Amino acid sequence: MLALRCQLLGDTFEGGAPDDPGAPEWPPSWMRLYSALVAVADHAVPSEVALLEKLEQLKPPAIVADPPALADAPEMAFERQAWVPTNKVEGKDTATTLPGRKNGARGWARFVPRSRDIVYAWDDDALSESERAVLAALCRRVPYLGRSTSPVIVEVVESSLPEEGVLVPSSSQEEATADPGLPTYPVRTPFNGALAALRAAHERKVTGKAGDPWAIGAYVDYRPLVRQSHVPTIRGPYRELVIFALEGPQRDGRHAVEFTDLLRKAVMANLPRPLPAVHGHGPGDAPRCAFLALPFVGHRHADGHIIGLAVAVPELEPADLRDLWWALGATAERGLSSPSLGQFSLRRLTPLEQRRAPLALQAWRWSRPSDTWVTAYPAVLDRFVKDRTEIPELIRQTIRNSGFPEPTEFQSALRPFDGTVPGALDLAPWETTRPGHKEGFRPYRHLYLRFAAPVEGPVVIGSMRHYGLGLCVPVTSPATSAAREVGPRDA
C-alpha cells in the first residue's frame, strides 16, 4: 500500500474551500496535497515531472482524517481574522514594516482537528522503488498544507487503514456494499492534465492575471467507509461534556463530592426555573446531569488532585438545554465559593486552549469510545447488602441502572487497581456521601469493566454518579493486577 501522511505541526489547519473560502476545506483534498508537491518540484528534472504526471493519473485515494461533519461544528471550524498589509499603496506610511502599504482586515477559514494526522492511501502501489524515492524527496520539501500558517511534515509511509475515520470514493470496491444512506462529501482530486492546468494558472498569476489554482481539481464523491466487521459503538446516556478549568487553591480528589455538590447548587441557583435534570426530583428514569470533578489520574506522577469540573449533559428538550447553557455560563462567570474549599473561578476553554490544556481538561480524555473502562473514583452501589455474596449481582444491576449495558467482564476492588489508573482515588466511606446528608455509607467499589463493544463516554457508574463518583477512564491495557477485594475500610 502506498500512503502519504501529513502531520500538522500546529493545532489548526487553515485553508478555504474553493467554492466557499469562508469555510475550511476539510479534510484537505488530495488535489491540495498534489498542488503542494507540484509547487516544490523542480520542473527541470525529468524524474520529478514524470512522477507528477503519474500521480495525477492515480485513482482517488482513501483519506484518513477527522470526519468532515466536524467542519460544520462552530467550535471546530471558524474564521480567523487579522489586520494585514495589503498591496495597495498610499502617500503616508500606515504599515510599520512595509512603508506606504495600507492595512486591511482579512479572514481565513480555520479548522481545529482532533488528530493532526491526515493520511492518503492507495491500495495499488503503482510506483516503482525509484519513483517512491523521488516522491519521498518531494514530500520532505513540502513546508505547509493550505495556508503558510499550517506547517506540516509530509512523508511516505507503509500504513494500513484503520477501522474508523476513513473516507473512500463512492466508486471504490470497498464502498460498494456500504449503506447508500451514508452522507457523501465532494473532494477535489487531480485529473489527467492537472499538472498542465496548474502550470497554466501559475503563468497567469505571474503575468498579473487571475490564476485561481485553488479552483483546479475534479470533484469525486467520498463516503465514510463502513466495514462489514465494524463493531458499532454503544452510546452512553450523556450527549455532551461541558468542561471548566478550576482556578484556585489546589484540592485533593477526596473533596470531589464537595466540589460537585457545590457546582450543582450553583447551577441550580442560576437556573431561571427548576430543572429536573439538575435537581433530580423528577421521575426515576428522567435524564439527569452528572456533575464531575476531573482528577489528575492516569500518569505515573498522578496524585489525583482536582484539575477541573465538568457537567455531563444527557439528551434534553431544547428549552431545557437553553436554560441549562445559560445557567452554566452564569455559574462560570460568578465562580464558586465555599467556606471549607475556598474561592475558585471557572473558565470554559476554547478548542485551542483545550488542546494545550492538561489531559484531564480535554473532553476526549473522558469521552472517547473504548471497550475497557476503569474507575478513577469508586462507584457507590445502588443499595445496601447483607453479605459480600450479593455484591457481584449488585454491581451488574448498578451498571445497568447507570444507563450502560452489562459488561462481558468485570472485576471489583475496594481500592484502586495497582498500576492501571495511577492516581485513582482511594476514598473513605464518609467521602462517598453528599455533604450534610446522613444517609449511611453504601458499599462502594473500584471497577474494571470490559464491554462487548466500544462505549462512548463519559462513563459514570453508581448511585453517586450525579455527584461524580464512579467516573471511569478509558484504558487500552487489559492489565488489572492486584485487585484487592478485602481492605481495612470496607463499607
Secondary structure, 3 states (H helix, E strand, C coil): CEEEEEEECCCCEECEECCEEEEECCCCCHHHHHHHHHHHCCCCCHHHHHHHHHHCCCCCCEEECCCHHHHHCCCCEEEEEEEEEEEEECCCCCCCCCCCEEEEEEEEEEECCCCCEEEEEECCCCCCHHHHHHHHHHHHHCCECCCCCCEEEEEEECCCCCCCCEEEECCCCHHHHCCCCCCCEEEEECCCCHHHHHHHHHHHHHCCCCCCHHHCCEEEEEEECCCCCCCCCECCCEEEEEEEEEECCCCCHHHHHHHHHHHHHHHHHHCCCCCHHHHCCCCCCCCCCEEEEEECCCCCCCCCCEEEEEEEEECCCHHHHHHHHHHHHHHHHHCEEECCCEEEEEEECCHHHHHHCCHHHCHHHHHCCEEEEEECCCEECCCCCCCHHHHHHHHHHHHHHCCCCCCCEEEEECCCCCCCCCCCCCCCHHHCCCCCCCCCCCCEEEEEEEEEEEECCCCECCCCHHHCCCEEEECCCCCCCCCCCCCCCCC
